[in-house]
């Protein structure tokens, strides 16, 4: 396979892992706020997210440090994407909440 195409796929895989990790973090915080025992939410979520991310990095990099760097770059880009998506989602929720209260 063409190395450039493979690097694009590795970057996309890193973005997918990042979306999973940071989206899961956002979901965990939302659920833990109302949970009776939030420590369980944080502990289990952290363990699952980190385990999946490390396994994903291991298999995607296939022992190549260049692939690992590209995957991590995709992971970092996904952080900014999830941050922007969740901010816009929160703004929409606030608008709905204000609209329904009036």
Order of alpha helices (4+ residues) and beta strands (2+ residues): alpha-alpha-alpha
